[in-house]
């Protein structure tokens, strides 16, 4: 998508051989991404990976109030909720979540061991839930995709799901729209004037 955006000023959206829309590249790319990758669902039941000691079973997003959603207001905190099952005792495990934008840029990576106590975990057979909180105000309005992974760091991926779930960050209602093309994230900054 990033290459198309750099090379083309106008694109055509096709669906089953029929022209669905023609227009500015960013607008048509956004339409395509929303059609293909972002559903109206705020949770997704995941198929269990066969022959693995652990497998993700569900992913969902909730807003700062705990309501399921896949549309996040830019300045609001949100949670990525993970459910997984362990089928046999598994040791030295880490679980991670990363986000990438519609231009295929990975913006953040968060692992359980880095954020909790720096230690890898062991899991007995059973069902588990985890919640990862992301602070609002950093992601620019765009479509984002989530990668999740259960792994032995640096050696074995037990269950990794690329682009498993998509969500949209929306401009804060009542504020002027932000031009995404000038950046991928909005870092805290302070302007000092004389």
N, C-alpha and C positions, 0 to 999 in steps of 0.2 A: 504493500500500500504506500509506503514512504517513497518508493521509486516512482510509482505512478503519479503521486502528487508532485514530485520534483519535475517530471518530464512532461506532464500534460496539463493544459489549462482547462480543457473541457473533456468530459468522458461520457460514455454511454453505459447504462446499466441494462444488462440483458437478463432475462429469465426465461428458460426453456426456449431459447432462440428468438424471443420477442423483445423488442425495445420497450423497456419499462419507464426509462427516464433519460434525459440528456441534460447536462448542466455543468456548473462549476465543479471542478475536481473534488474539493473538500466536501461539498454538499452531497455529491453522488457516492463518494467513499463512505461517508457517515450513514447514508441510507442503506448501502450494501452491508456494512458491518452490523447495523441494527437488524436487518432482515435475517442475516445468516447466523450471527453469534449471540445476540442479546434477545432473550425471550421475555415474555411478561411475567415469568415465574420468578419468585424470590427465593426458591429453594429447589434443589435438584437431588433426587435419589440416584446414587451412583451404583453401577453394576459392581458386584464384588469381584475382585481380581482372584482368579483361581490359582491354586498352588503357591500362594504366598502366605507368610506367617501373619501378615497384617494387611488390612484393606480399608480404604475409605468407603463409607456407605452413604454419606449425605453431606451436602454443602449448602449453606444459606447465608444471606446477608440480612442484617437487621440494622435499623437506624439507631440513633442515640436514645430513643425512647423504647427500644426493644421490639419495634414493629417490623415484620418482614417487608423487605422492599428490594428493588434492584435499581432504584433511582435515588441518588444521594444528593442532597443540597451541599454545595461546595464547602460551606463553613461548618458543617455538622459532622460530629464523630460518627463512626459506623463500625460494625463488627462483622468479621468473617467467622462463621460458626462451622466447625467441622465435627463430623461424627465418624468414628472408625471402629473396626472390630479386630481384636487379636485372637488368632486361632491356636497359637502355641506360644509359650513364653519366648519373648524376644528381648534381647539386651542390647545396650549401647545404641539406642535409637534416637534420632532427632526428627522433628516435624517442622516443615517450613511452608511459608506462603510468600509468593512474590506477585507483584502487579506489573503489568505492562500496558502501555497505551495503544491507541489505534495505529500509531506510526511504528509499532513494534519495538519501542524502547522500554527496557525493563527499568522501572522507576524505584522499586524498593524490594528488599528481601528481608524477611523476618523469620528467625528460627526460634523454636521453643527454648532450646538450651541457651542461646545468647540472651534471651530476654528474661528468663526466670532465674537460674542460678549458675549458669555456665556448665552444667553437667548433662550428660546424655542420660536418657531414661530407660527403664526396663518395664515391660508390660506383661502382665499375666493374661491368660485368656479371658476375654470379656469384651464388653462394649464401653466405649469412651466418648466423651464430648470435650471439645476445646473451643475456646473463643479467643479471637485475636482482635484487639481494639486498634483502630487506626484513627488518628486525630484528623479532624476536618481542617480545611483551610489551606491544604498543601497541593492537592490535585487540581489541575485546571479542568474546566468543563470539557469532557471528552468521553469516549467509551473506553473501558478498561477490562482487562482479562486477567483471571486469576490462575496461577499455577500452584498446585499443592504437591507436597512430597513427604513420604515417610521413608527415611533412609538411614543407613549407616554412613555418616559423613565421610566423603572422599573415597568410598569403596563401593557400596551397593545401594541402588535404589530399590526399595521394597515395593512401593506403590507411588508412582509419579503420574500426575494428570496435568497435561499441558492445556491451557485455555479451557479449563473445565467449566468456568462460569464467567459470564460477562455482566457488567453493570455500567450505569451511566452516572456521571457527576454533572449536576445541573448548576447553572448560575444562580446565585442567591436572588430570590424574588425581590424586585424593587431596586436592585443595584444595576449599574450599567453592565452590559455584557462584556466579558473578557475575551480578547482576541487570542485564541489558542495558538495561532501560528507563531507567536513570539516566545513561546516557552512551553515546557512540559509540566513544571511544578511552580508553585508560588511559595517561595521561601519567605519566612518572616524578615521584614526589612523596616528600617526606620529612616525617613527623610528628615534631615536637619536643615532648617533654613535660617539665614542670618536674621 
